[in-house]
Amino acid sequence: MQLIKRYTTEQALQRAKHYCAYQERCHKEVREKVYSFGLRKKEVEELITKLIEENYMNEERFALQFALGKFNLKHWGKEKIKQALKQKEISAYCIDKALNAIDETGYAKTFEKLAAKKLSTLKSEKNIFIKKTKLQNYLLQKGYERDLIMEYMRSM
């Protein structure tokens, strides 16, 4: 059996500050981390309040960074980003704000580039229906909207 090391409130606050300063974190991640320090619910809530007051945690800032990072680095679509943010228990307001921060022209260019790249890997596929299905499944898995995909398929 593994024992949880219990920190004092001040030690936990310093560790949580360091945890938040290293990288943007959502409230859920920080709450889980702070509970791992062996604090009680009341202490955890007070600590989280302090972190928010001192601007170590900001849900809107986290959502923005998360969305832009996933789009720019992993080329995720808005649907996949939205689902990932929902899993992290981010508010609908912050999710909308983060998704609106994604540049529409950049989004369209990335979508086109991904679709073209996937199509080039499917050159050996002779059956057009299988080719379209594979392309559609790939783009859906990347998190792009069904309407956007269907529009692209019609223009092929």
DSSP file (Angstrom, degrees, kcal/mol; ACC not computed):
  #  RESIDUE AA STRUCTURE BP1 BP2  ACC     N-H-->O    O-->H-N    N-H-->O    O-->H-N    TCO  KAPPA ALPHA  PHI   PSI    X-CA   Y-CA   Z-CA
    1    1 A M              0   0    0      0, 0.0     2,-0.5     0, 0.0     0, 0.0   0.000 360.0 360.0 360.0 131.7    0.0    0.0    0.0
    2    2 A Q        -     0   0    0      1,-0.0     2,-0.3     0, 0.0     0, 0.0  -0.788 360.0-140.5 -95.7 129.6    1.4    3.4   -1.0
    3    3 A L        -     0   0    0     -2,-0.5     2,-0.5     1,-0.0    -1,-0.0  -0.670  14.3-125.9 -88.0 141.6    1.0    6.2    1.5
    4    4 A I        -     0   0    0     -2,-0.3     2,-0.4    34,-0.0    33,-0.1  -0.743  24.0-125.5 -85.1 127.3    0.1    9.7    0.3
    5    5 A K        -     0   0    0     -2,-0.5     2,-0.6    31,-0.2    -1,-0.0  -0.616  24.5-140.5 -73.5 125.8    2.6   12.2    1.6
    6    6 A R        -     0   0    0     -2,-0.4     2,-0.3    32,-0.1    32,-0.2  -0.785  17.3-162.9 -93.8 124.1    0.6   14.9    3.3
    7    7 A Y        -     0   0    0     30,-2.0     2,-0.1    -2,-0.6    30,-0.0  -0.687  22.9-110.3-100.4 155.7    1.8   18.5    2.8
    8    8 A T     >  -     0   0    0     -2,-0.3     4,-2.7     1,-0.1     5,-0.2  -0.383  37.6-104.7 -73.6 165.9    1.0   21.5    4.8
    9    9 A T  H  > S+     0   0    0      1,-0.2     4,-2.3     2,-0.2     5,-0.1   0.895 122.4  49.5 -60.9 -40.2   -1.3   24.1    3.2
   10   10 A E  H  > S+     0   0    0      2,-0.2     4,-2.1     1,-0.2    -1,-0.2   0.909 111.8  47.3 -67.4 -42.3    1.7   26.4    2.6
   11   11 A Q  H  > S+     0   0    0      1,-0.2     4,-2.4     2,-0.2    -2,-0.2   0.916 113.0  49.6 -63.0 -42.9    3.8   23.7    1.1
   12   12 A A  H  X S+     0   0    0     -4,-2.7     4,-2.6     1,-0.2    -2,-0.2   0.890 108.7  53.0 -63.9 -39.5    0.9   22.6   -1.1
   13   13 A L  H  X S+     0   0    0     -4,-2.3     4,-2.5    -5,-0.2    -1,-0.2   0.927 110.3  47.2 -62.0 -45.3    0.4   26.2   -2.3
   14   14 A Q  H  X S+     0   0    0     -4,-2.1     4,-2.1     2,-0.2    -2,-0.2   0.908 113.8  47.4 -63.5 -42.3    4.0   26.5   -3.3
   15   15 A R  H  X S+     0   0    0     -4,-2.4     4,-2.4     2,-0.2    -1,-0.2   0.895 112.6  49.4 -65.7 -39.5    4.0   23.2   -5.1
   16   16 A A  H  X S+     0   0    0     -4,-2.6     4,-2.4     2,-0.2     5,-0.2   0.889 109.1  52.2 -67.6 -39.1    0.7   24.1   -6.9
   17   17 A K  H  X S+     0   0    0     -4,-2.5     4,-2.5     2,-0.2    -2,-0.2   0.930 111.5  46.7 -60.6 -45.1    2.1   27.5   -7.9
   18   18 A H  H  X S+     0   0    0     -4,-2.1     4,-1.7     1,-0.2    -2,-0.2   0.911 111.5  51.9 -62.7 -42.7    5.1   25.8   -9.4
   19   19 A Y  H  X S+     0   0    0     -4,-2.4     4,-0.8     1,-0.2    -2,-0.2   0.886 114.9  41.8 -60.9 -41.6    2.8   23.3  -11.2
   20   20 A C  H  < S+     0   0    0     -4,-2.4    -1,-0.2     1,-0.2    -2,-0.2   0.822 111.9  54.2 -77.4 -32.4    0.7   26.1  -12.7
   21   21 A A  H  < S+     0   0    0     -4,-2.5    -2,-0.2    -5,-0.2    -1,-0.2   0.809 101.1  60.6 -73.0 -28.8    3.7   28.3  -13.6
   22   22 A Y  H  < S-     0   0    0     -4,-1.7     2,-0.3     1,-0.2    -1,-0.2   0.887 125.3 -11.9 -64.9 -39.7    5.4   25.5  -15.5
   23   23 A Q  S  < S-     0   0    0     -4,-0.8    -1,-0.2    -3,-0.1     2,-0.1  -0.983  83.4 -85.0-159.8 150.4    2.5   25.2  -18.0
   24   24 A E        -     0   0    0     -2,-0.3     2,-0.3    -3,-0.1    33,-0.1  -0.403  51.2-170.2 -60.8 135.1   -1.1   26.4  -18.3
   25   25 A R        -     0   0    0     31,-0.3    33,-0.4    -5,-0.1    37,-0.2  -0.950  18.7-126.3-130.1 149.1   -3.4   24.0  -16.5
   26   26 A C     >  -     0   0    0     -2,-0.3     4,-2.0    36,-0.1     5,-0.2  -0.487  34.0-106.4 -86.6 166.0   -7.2   23.6  -16.3
   27   27 A H  H  > S+     0   0    0      1,-0.2     4,-2.7     2,-0.2     5,-0.2   0.876 118.8  55.6 -59.9 -38.9   -9.0   23.6  -13.0
   28   28 A K  H  > S+     0   0    0     60,-0.6     4,-2.3     1,-0.2    -1,-0.2   0.922 107.9  47.6 -62.1 -45.7   -9.6   19.9  -13.1
   29   29 A E  H  > S+     0   0    0      2,-0.2     4,-2.2     1,-0.2    -1,-0.2   0.918 114.8  45.8 -62.0 -44.2   -5.9   19.1  -13.5
   30   30 A V  H  X S+     0   0    0     -4,-2.0     4,-2.9     2,-0.2     5,-0.2   0.911 111.0  52.5 -67.1 -42.0   -4.9   21.4  -10.7
   31   31 A R  H  X S+     0   0    0     -4,-2.7     4,-2.2    -5,-0.2    -1,-0.2   0.924 111.0  47.4 -60.7 -44.4   -7.6   20.1   -8.4
   32   32 A E  H  X S+     0   0    0     -4,-2.3     4,-1.4     1,-0.2    -1,-0.2   0.908 113.3  48.9 -62.4 -42.3   -6.5   16.4   -9.0
   33   33 A K  H  < S+     0   0    0     -4,-2.2     4,-0.4     1,-0.2     3,-0.2   0.924 111.3  48.6 -63.8 -44.8   -2.9   17.4   -8.4
   34   34 A V  H ><>S+     0   0    0     -4,-2.9     3,-1.3     1,-0.2     5,-0.9   0.874 107.4  55.1 -67.4 -36.6   -3.7   19.2   -5.1
   35   35 A Y  H ><5S+     0   0    0     -4,-2.2     3,-1.7     1,-0.3    -1,-0.2   0.841  99.7  62.2 -63.0 -30.7   -5.8   16.3   -3.8
   36   36 A S  T 3<5S+     0   0    0     -4,-1.4    -1,-0.3     1,-0.3    -2,-0.2   0.657  90.6  68.4 -69.1 -13.7   -2.7   14.1   -4.4
   37   37 A F  T < 5S-     0   0    0     -3,-1.3   -30,-2.0    -4,-0.4    -1,-0.3   0.503 118.8-109.5 -81.0  -3.8   -0.9   16.3   -1.8
   38   38 A G  T < 5 +     0   0    0     -3,-1.7     2,-0.2     1,-0.2    -3,-0.1   0.712  67.2 148.3  86.1  21.3   -3.3   14.9    0.9
   39   39 A L      < -     0   0    0     -5,-0.9    -1,-0.2     1,-0.1     2,-0.1  -0.498  45.5-115.6 -87.0 159.2   -5.3   18.0    1.5
   40   40 A R     >  -     0   0    0     -2,-0.2     4,-2.6     1,-0.1     5,-0.2  -0.448  33.4 -99.3 -88.1 166.9   -9.0   18.0    2.5
   41   41 A K  H  > S+     0   0    0      1,-0.2     4,-2.5     2,-0.2     5,-0.2   0.886 121.5  49.2 -55.6 -46.1  -11.8   19.4    0.4
   42   42 A K  H  > S+     0   0    0      1,-0.2     4,-2.0     2,-0.2    -1,-0.2   0.913 113.0  47.4 -62.1 -43.4  -12.0   22.8    2.2
   43   43 A E  H  > S+     0   0    0      2,-0.2     4,-2.4     1,-0.2    -1,-0.2   0.888 111.2  52.0 -64.5 -39.7   -8.2   23.3    2.0
   44   44 A V  H  X S+     0   0    0     -4,-2.6     4,-2.6     2,-0.2    -2,-0.2   0.932 109.4  48.7 -63.2 -46.3   -8.2   22.4   -1.7
   45   45 A E  H  X S+     0   0    0     -4,-2.5     4,-2.1     1,-0.2    -1,-0.2   0.890 112.1  48.7 -63.5 -39.9  -11.0   24.9   -2.5
   46   46 A E  H  X S+     0   0    0     -4,-2.0     4,-2.2     2,-0.2    -1,-0.2   0.911 112.0  49.6 -64.2 -42.4   -9.2   27.7   -0.6
   47   47 A L  H  X S+     0   0    0     -4,-2.4     4,-2.2     2,-0.2    -2,-0.2   0.910 110.6  49.1 -64.2 -42.9   -5.9   26.9   -2.4
   48   48 A I  H  X S+     0   0    0     -4,-2.6     4,-2.2     1,-0.2    -1,-0.2   0.901 109.1  53.3 -64.2 -40.4   -7.6   26.9   -5.8
   49   49 A T  H  X S+     0   0    0     -4,-2.1     4,-2.6     1,-0.2    -1,-0.2   0.916 109.0  49.4 -60.5 -43.4   -9.2   30.3   -4.9
   50   50 A K  H  X S+     0   0    0     -4,-2.2     4,-2.4     1,-0.2    -2,-0.2   0.910 109.6  51.6 -62.0 -42.4   -5.8   31.7   -4.1
   51   51 A L  H  <>S+     0   0    0     -4,-2.2     5,-2.8     1,-0.2     6,-1.2   0.881 112.0  46.2 -63.5 -38.0   -4.3   30.4   -7.3
   52   52 A I  H ><5S+     0   0    0     -4,-2.2     3,-1.5     3,-0.2    -2,-0.2   0.925 112.2  50.4 -69.5 -44.4   -7.1   32.0   -9.3
   53   53 A E  H 3<5S+     0   0    0     -4,-2.6    -2,-0.2     1,-0.3    -1,-0.2   0.877 111.8  47.7 -60.9 -38.3   -6.8   35.3   -7.4
   54   54 A E  T 3<5S-     0   0    0     -4,-2.4    -1,-0.3    -5,-0.2    -2,-0.2   0.322 116.3-117.5 -87.7   8.7   -3.0   35.4   -8.0
   55   55 A N  T < 5S+     0   0    0     -3,-1.5    -3,-0.2     2,-0.2    -2,-0.1   0.745  79.3 125.3  63.0  29.2   -3.6   34.6  -11.7
   56   56 A Y  S   <S+     0   0    0     -5,-2.8     2,-0.4    -6,-0.2   -31,-0.3   0.765  76.7  40.4 -80.0 -27.4   -1.8   31.3  -11.7
   57   57 A M        +     0   0    0     -6,-1.2     2,-0.3    -9,-0.1    -2,-0.2  -0.978  62.0 163.9-124.2 134.4   -5.0   29.7  -13.1
   58   58 A N     >  -     0   0    0    -33,-0.4     4,-2.5    -2,-0.4     5,-0.2  -0.860  22.2-159.2-150.5 111.2   -7.2   31.2  -15.7
   59   59 A E  H  > S+     0   0    0     -2,-0.3     4,-2.6     1,-0.2     5,-0.2   0.876  94.3  50.2 -60.8 -40.5   -9.7   28.9  -17.5
   60   60 A E  H  > S+     0   0    0      2,-0.2     4,-2.3     1,-0.2    -1,-0.2   0.923 111.8  47.4 -65.1 -45.0  -10.1   31.3  -20.5
   61   61 A R  H  > S+     0   0    0      1,-0.2     4,-2.4     2,-0.2     5,-0.2   0.897 112.6  50.3 -63.3 -41.6   -6.4   31.5  -21.0
   62   62 A F  H  X S+     0   0    0     -4,-2.5     4,-2.9     2,-0.2     5,-0.2   0.941 110.4  48.9 -62.0 -47.6   -6.0   27.8  -20.7
   63   63 A A  H  X S+     0   0    0     -4,-2.6     4,-2.6     1,-0.2     5,-0.2   0.901 111.9  49.6 -60.6 -42.2   -8.7   27.1  -23.3
   64   64 A L  H  X S+     0   0    0     -4,-2.3     4,-2.4     2,-0.2     5,-0.3   0.941 114.4  43.5 -62.2 -49.2   -7.2   29.6  -25.7
   65   65 A Q  H  X S+     0   0    0     -4,-2.4     4,-2.4     2,-0.2    -2,-0.2   0.900 114.7  50.3 -64.9 -40.9   -3.7   28.1  -25.4
   66   66 A F  H  X S+     0   0    0     -4,-2.9     4,-2.7    -5,-0.2     5,-0.3   0.948 112.9  45.5 -61.9 -50.0   -5.0   24.5  -25.6
   67   67 A A  H  X S+     0   0    0     -4,-2.6     4,-2.1    -5,-0.2     5,-0.2   0.929 116.2  44.4 -62.1 -47.8   -7.1   25.2  -28.7
   68   68 A L  H  X S+     0   0    0     -4,-2.4     4,-2.8    -5,-0.2     5,-0.3   0.887 114.4  50.6 -66.3 -38.0   -4.4   27.1  -30.6
   69   69 A G  H  X>S+     0   0    0     -4,-2.4     4,-2.6    -5,-0.3     5,-0.6   0.937 111.9  45.5 -64.7 -47.8   -1.8   24.6  -29.6
   70   70 A K  H  X5S+     0   0    0     -4,-2.7     6,-1.7    -5,-0.2     4,-1.1   0.868 117.0  46.0 -65.7 -36.2   -3.8   21.5  -30.7
   71   71 A F  H  X5S+     0   0    0     -4,-2.1     4,-0.9    -5,-0.3    -2,-0.2   0.956 118.4  39.7 -70.8 -49.3   -4.7   23.2  -34.0
   72   72 A N  H  <5S+     0   0    0     -4,-2.8    -2,-0.2    -5,-0.2    -3,-0.2   0.867 128.1  29.6 -70.4 -37.5   -1.3   24.5  -34.9
   73   73 A L  H  <5S+     0   0    0     -4,-2.6    -3,-0.2    -5,-0.3    -2,-0.1   0.884 135.3  22.7 -92.8 -42.4    0.8   21.5  -33.8
   74   74 A K  H  <<S-     0   0    0     -4,-1.1    -3,-0.2    -5,-0.6    -2,-0.1   0.479  93.6-128.8-106.1  -3.5   -1.5   18.5  -34.2
   75   75 A H     <  +     0   0    0     -4,-0.9    -4,-0.2    -5,-0.4     2,-0.1   0.866  43.3 173.4  57.0  40.9   -3.9   20.0  -36.9
   76   76 A W        -     0   0    0     -6,-1.7    67,-0.2    -9,-0.1    -1,-0.2  -0.477  27.9-123.0 -74.5 149.6   -7.0   19.0  -34.9
   77   77 A G     >  -     0   0    0     65,-3.2     4,-2.0    -2,-0.1    67,-0.2  -0.379  29.2 -99.7 -84.4 170.9  -10.3   20.3  -36.1
   78   78 A K  H  > S+     0   0    0      1,-0.2     4,-2.7     2,-0.2    66,-0.2   0.838 119.4  56.6 -63.7 -34.9  -12.7   22.3  -34.0
   79   79 A E  H  > S+     0   0    0     64,-1.9     4,-2.2     2,-0.2    -1,-0.2   0.916 109.0  45.3 -64.8 -42.8  -14.9   19.3  -33.1
   80   80 A K  H  > S+     0   0    0     63,-0.7     4,-2.2     2,-0.2    -1,-0.2   0.894 114.2  48.9 -68.4 -39.8  -12.0   17.4  -31.6
   81   81 A I  H  X S+     0   0    0     -4,-2.0     4,-2.4    62,-0.2     5,-0.2   0.924 110.3  51.9 -63.7 -44.2  -10.7   20.4  -29.7
   82   82 A K  H  X S+     0   0    0     -4,-2.7     4,-2.1     1,-0.2    -2,-0.2   0.914 110.9  47.2 -59.5 -44.8  -14.2   21.1  -28.4
   83   83 A Q  H  X S+     0   0    0     -4,-2.2     4,-2.0     2,-0.2    -1,-0.2   0.891 111.1  51.2 -65.5 -40.0  -14.6   17.5  -27.1
   84   84 A A  H  X S+     0   0    0     -4,-2.2     4,-1.1     1,-0.2    -1,-0.2   0.898 110.9  48.2 -64.8 -40.0  -11.2   17.6  -25.5
   85   85 A L  H  <>S+     0   0    0     -4,-2.4     5,-2.0     1,-0.2    -1,-0.2   0.875 109.0  53.6 -68.6 -36.6  -12.0   20.9  -23.7
   86   86 A K  H ><5S+     0   0    0     -4,-2.1     3,-1.7     1,-0.2    -2,-0.2   0.893 105.2  54.6 -63.2 -38.5  -15.3   19.4  -22.5
   87   87 A Q  H 3<5S+     0   0    0     -4,-2.0    -1,-0.2     1,-0.3    -2,-0.2   0.811 105.3  53.2 -63.5 -29.5  -13.5   16.5  -21.0
   88   88 A K  T 3<5S-     0   0    0     -4,-1.1   -60,-0.6    -3,-0.1    -1,-0.3   0.331 118.5-116.7 -87.9   8.0  -11.3   18.9  -19.1
   89   89 A E  T < 5 +     0   0    0     -3,-1.7     2,-0.3     1,-0.2    -3,-0.2   0.862  54.5 165.0  60.9  41.3  -14.6   20.5  -17.8
   90   90 A I      < -     0   0    0     -5,-2.0    -1,-0.2     1,-0.1    -2,-0.0  -0.670  42.1-102.3 -85.9 143.5  -14.0   23.9  -19.4
   91   91 A S     >  -     0   0    0     -2,-0.3     4,-2.2     1,-0.1     5,-0.2  -0.249  23.4-118.1 -66.9 153.6  -17.1   26.1  -19.5
   92   92 A A  H  > S+     0   0    0      1,-0.2     4,-2.6     2,-0.2     5,-0.2   0.859 114.2  57.1 -60.0 -37.4  -19.0   26.5  -22.8
   93   93 A Y  H  > S+     0   0    0      1,-0.2     4,-2.3     2,-0.2    -1,-0.2   0.933 109.3  44.0 -59.7 -47.5  -18.2   30.3  -22.9
   94   94 A C  H  > S+     0   0    0      2,-0.2     4,-2.3     1,-0.2    -1,-0.2   0.862 112.2  53.2 -68.2 -36.0  -14.4   29.6  -22.7
   95   95 A I  H  X S+     0   0    0     -4,-2.2     4,-2.5     2,-0.2     5,-0.2   0.943 110.9  46.5 -63.4 -47.2  -14.7   26.8  -25.3
   96   96 A D  H  X S+     0   0    0     -4,-2.6     4,-2.3     1,-0.2    -2,-0.2   0.913 112.5  50.1 -60.7 -43.5  -16.6   29.1  -27.8
   97   97 A K  H  X S+     0   0    0     -4,-2.3     4,-0.8    -5,-0.2    -1,-0.2   0.903 112.2  47.8 -62.9 -40.8  -14.0   31.9  -27.2
   98   98 A A  H  < S+     0   0    0     -4,-2.3     3,-0.5     1,-0.2     4,-0.4   0.907 112.4  48.0 -67.3 -42.3  -11.1   29.5  -27.8
   99   99 A L  H >< S+     0   0    0     -4,-2.5     3,-1.0     1,-0.2    -1,-0.2   0.860 108.8  54.3 -68.3 -34.4  -12.7   28.1  -31.0
  100  100 A N  H 3< S+     0   0    0     -4,-2.3    -1,-0.2     1,-0.2    -2,-0.2   0.710  97.8  66.0 -70.7 -19.2  -13.4   31.6  -32.3
  101  101 A A  T 3< S+     0   0    0     -4,-0.8     2,-0.4    -3,-0.5    -1,-0.2   0.663  78.0  99.9 -76.0 -15.8   -9.7   32.5  -31.8
  102  102 A I  S <  S-     0   0    0     -3,-1.0     2,-0.2    -4,-0.4   -34,-0.0  -0.599  85.6-115.5 -74.7 126.2   -8.7   30.0  -34.5
  103  103 A D     >  -     0   0    0     -2,-0.4     4,-2.2     1,-0.1     5,-0.1  -0.435  17.9-146.2 -64.7 125.5   -8.1   31.9  -37.8
  104  104 A E  H  > S+     0   0    0     -2,-0.2     4,-2.4     2,-0.2     5,-0.2   0.877  96.9  48.4 -65.0 -40.4  -10.7   30.8  -40.4
  105  105 A T  H  > S+     0   0    0      2,-0.2     4,-2.4     1,-0.2    -1,-0.2   0.916 113.7  47.2 -68.7 -40.2   -8.4   31.1  -43.4
  106  106 A G  H  > S+     0   0    0      2,-0.2     4,-2.4     1,-0.2    -2,-0.2   0.873 111.3  52.5 -64.4 -37.3   -5.7   29.2  -41.6
  107  107 A Y  H  X S+     0   0    0     -4,-2.2     4,-2.3     2,-0.2    -2,-0.2   0.928 110.9  46.1 -63.7 -46.3   -8.3   26.6  -40.6
  108  108 A A  H  X S+     0   0    0     -4,-2.4     4,-2.5     2,-0.2    -2,-0.2   0.904 113.1  49.7 -64.9 -41.7   -9.4   26.2  -44.2
  109  109 A K  H  X S+     0   0    0     -4,-2.4     4,-2.7     2,-0.2    -2,-0.2   0.911 111.6  48.4 -63.6 -42.6   -5.8   26.0  -45.5
  110  110 A T  H  X S+     0   0    0     -4,-2.4     4,-2.7     2,-0.2     5,-0.2   0.910 111.3  50.5 -64.3 -42.2   -4.9   23.3  -42.9
  111  111 A F  H  X S+     0   0    0     -4,-2.3     4,-2.6     2,-0.2    -2,-0.2   0.940 112.4  46.6 -59.6 -48.1   -8.0   21.3  -43.8
  112  112 A E  H  X S+     0   0    0     -4,-2.5     4,-2.7     1,-0.2     5,-0.2   0.913 112.8  49.7 -61.1 -43.8   -7.2   21.5  -47.5
  113  113 A K  H  X S+     0   0    0     -4,-2.7     4,-2.4     2,-0.2    -1,-0.2   0.912 112.3  47.1 -63.7 -43.7   -3.6   20.5  -46.9
  114  114 A L  H  X S+     0   0    0     -4,-2.7     4,-2.5     2,-0.2    -2,-0.2   0.922 113.3  48.6 -62.9 -44.5   -4.6   17.5  -44.7
  115  115 A A  H  X S+     0   0    0     -4,-2.6     4,-2.5    -5,-0.2    -2,-0.2   0.920 113.0  47.2 -62.8 -44.4   -7.1   16.3  -47.2
  116  116 A A  H  X S+     0   0    0     -4,-2.7     4,-2.1     2,-0.2    -1,-0.2   0.900 111.8  50.8 -64.4 -41.0   -4.7   16.6  -50.1
  117  117 A K  H  X S+     0   0    0     -4,-2.4     4,-1.1    -5,-0.2    -2,-0.2   0.916 112.3  46.4 -63.9 -43.0   -2.0   14.8  -48.1
  118  118 A K  H  X S+     0   0    0     -4,-2.5     4,-0.8     1,-0.2     3,-0.4   0.903 110.3  53.7 -66.4 -40.9   -4.3   12.0  -47.3
  119  119 A L  H >< S+     0   0    0     -4,-2.5     3,-0.8     1,-0.2    -1,-0.2   0.886 103.9  56.1 -60.2 -38.6   -5.5   11.7  -50.9
  120  120 A S  H >< S+     0   0    0     -4,-2.1     3,-0.8     1,-0.3    -1,-0.2   0.819 105.3  51.8 -65.3 -28.9   -1.9   11.4  -52.1
  121  121 A T  H 3< S+     0   0    0     -4,-1.1     3,-0.3    -3,-0.4    -1,-0.3   0.664 106.8  55.4 -78.8 -15.0   -1.5    8.4  -49.8
  122  122 A L  T X< S+     0   0    0     -3,-0.8     3,-1.3    -4,-0.8    -1,-0.2   0.195  71.0 111.0-100.6  15.4   -4.7    6.8  -51.3
  123  123 A K  T <  S+     0   0    0     -3,-0.8    -1,-0.2     1,-0.3    -2,-0.1   0.847  73.9  56.7 -59.0 -35.8   -3.5    7.0  -54.9
  124  124 A S  T 3  S+     0   0    0     -3,-0.3     2,-0.5    -4,-0.1    -1,-0.3   0.689  83.5  99.4 -72.4 -17.1   -3.2    3.2  -55.1
  125  125 A E    <   -     0   0    0     -3,-1.3    -3,-0.0     1,-0.2     6,-0.0  -0.601  51.8-174.3 -74.1 119.8   -6.9    2.7  -54.1
  126  126 A K        +     0   0    0     -2,-0.5     2,-0.5     5,-0.0    -1,-0.2   0.848  60.2  83.3 -84.4 -36.8   -8.9    2.2  -57.3
  127  127 A N     >  -     0   0    0      1,-0.2     4,-2.2     2,-0.1     5,-0.1  -0.581  65.4-156.7 -75.4 117.3  -12.4    2.2  -55.9
  128  128 A I  H  > S+     0   0    0     -2,-0.5     4,-2.5     1,-0.2     5,-0.2   0.828  91.1  55.0 -64.8 -32.7  -13.5    5.8  -55.6
  129  129 A F  H  > S+     0   0    0      2,-0.2     4,-2.3     1,-0.2    -1,-0.2   0.909 109.8  45.1 -69.0 -41.3  -16.1    5.0  -52.9
  130  130 A I  H  > S+     0   0    0      2,-0.2     4,-2.6     1,-0.2     5,-0.2   0.905 113.0  52.2 -66.6 -41.0  -13.5    3.3  -50.7
  131  131 A K  H  X S+     0   0    0     -4,-2.2     4,-2.2     1,-0.2    -2,-0.2   0.927 111.9  45.2 -60.1 -46.4  -11.1    6.2  -51.3
  132  132 A K  H  X S+     0   0    0     -4,-2.5     4,-2.9     2,-0.2    -1,-0.2   0.888 112.4  51.9 -65.8 -39.5  -13.7    8.8  -50.3
  133  133 A T  H  X S+     0   0    0     -4,-2.3     4,-2.8     2,-0.2     5,-0.2   0.924 110.5  47.8 -63.3 -44.5  -14.7    6.8  -47.2
  134  134 A K  H  X S+     0   0    0     -4,-2.6     4,-2.1     2,-0.2    -2,-0.2   0.905 113.8  47.6 -63.8 -41.1  -11.1    6.5  -46.0
  135  135 A L  H  X S+     0   0    0     -4,-2.2     4,-2.5    -5,-0.2     5,-0.2   0.936 113.0  48.5 -64.0 -46.6  -10.6   10.3  -46.6
  136  136 A Q  H  X S+     0   0    0     -4,-2.9     4,-2.4     1,-0.2     5,-0.2   0.923 111.7  48.9 -61.1 -45.2  -13.9   11.1  -44.8
  137  137 A N  H  X S+     0   0    0     -4,-2.8     4,-2.3     1,-0.2    -1,-0.2   0.884 110.9  51.1 -63.0 -38.6  -13.0    8.9  -41.8
  138  138 A Y  H  X S+     0   0    0     -4,-2.1     4,-1.7    -5,-0.2    -2,-0.2   0.939 112.2  45.3 -63.0 -47.5   -9.6   10.4  -41.6
  139  139 A L  H  <>S+     0   0    0     -4,-2.5     5,-2.2     1,-0.2     4,-0.5   0.859 113.0  50.6 -68.4 -35.1  -10.9   14.0  -41.5
  140  140 A L  H ><5S+     0   0    0     -4,-2.4     3,-1.1    -5,-0.2    -1,-0.2   0.908 108.8  52.1 -66.0 -40.8  -13.6   13.1  -39.0
  141  141 A Q  H 3<5S+     0   0    0     -4,-2.3    -2,-0.2     1,-0.3    -1,-0.2   0.833 105.1  55.7 -64.1 -32.5  -11.0   11.5  -36.8
  142  142 A K  T 3<5S-     0   0    0     -4,-1.7   -65,-3.2    -5,-0.1    -1,-0.3   0.616 122.9-109.1 -75.5 -12.1   -9.0   14.7  -37.0
  143  143 A G  T < 5 +     0   0    0     -3,-1.1   -64,-1.9    -4,-0.5   -63,-0.7   0.682  64.1 150.3  98.0  19.0  -12.0   16.5  -35.7
  144  144 A Y      < -     0   0    0     -5,-2.2    -1,-0.3   -67,-0.2   -67,-0.1  -0.558  53.4 -93.5 -86.1 153.9  -13.2   18.5  -38.7
  145  145 A E     >  -     0   0    0     -2,-0.2     4,-2.0     1,-0.1     5,-0.2  -0.335  23.5-129.9 -70.0 142.4  -16.9   19.3  -39.2
  146  146 A R  H  > S+     0   0    0      1,-0.2     4,-2.8     2,-0.2     5,-0.2   0.872 107.6  55.5 -58.8 -40.2  -19.0   16.9  -41.3
  147  147 A D  H  > S+     0   0    0      1,-0.2     4,-2.4     2,-0.2    -1,-0.2   0.921 108.1  48.3 -59.8 -44.8  -20.4   19.9  -43.4
  148  148 A L  H  > S+     0   0    0      1,-0.2     4,-1.9     2,-0.2    -1,-0.2   0.898 112.9  48.2 -62.1 -42.2  -16.9   21.0  -44.3
  149  149 A I  H  X S+     0   0    0     -4,-2.0     4,-2.5     2,-0.2    -2,-0.2   0.926 111.4  49.2 -65.9 -45.4  -15.9   17.4  -45.3
  150  150 A M  H  X S+     0   0    0     -4,-2.8     4,-2.2     1,-0.2    -2,-0.2   0.894 109.8  51.8 -62.7 -40.1  -19.0   16.9  -47.4
  151  151 A E  H  X S+     0   0    0     -4,-2.4     4,-1.4    -5,-0.2    -1,-0.2   0.908 111.0  47.9 -61.9 -42.0  -18.5   20.1  -49.2
  152  152 A Y  H  X S+     0   0    0     -4,-1.9     4,-0.5     1,-0.2    -2,-0.2   0.895 109.8  53.0 -65.1 -40.7  -14.9   19.1  -50.0
  153  153 A M  H >< S+     0   0    0     -4,-2.5     3,-0.9     1,-0.2    -2,-0.2   0.884 106.9  52.0 -63.3 -39.5  -16.1   15.6  -51.2
  154  154 A R  H 3< S+     0   0    0     -4,-2.2    -1,-0.2     1,-0.2    -2,-0.2   0.843 107.3  53.2 -66.4 -32.3  -18.6   17.2  -53.6
  155  155 A S  H 3<        0   0    0     -4,-1.4    -1,-0.2     1,-0.2    -2,-0.2   0.564 360.0 360.0 -81.3  -6.8  -15.8   19.4  -55.1
  156  156 A M    <<        0   0    0     -3,-0.9    -1,-0.2    -4,-0.5    -2,-0.1   0.484 360.0 360.0 -70.8 360.0  -13.6   16.4  -55.7
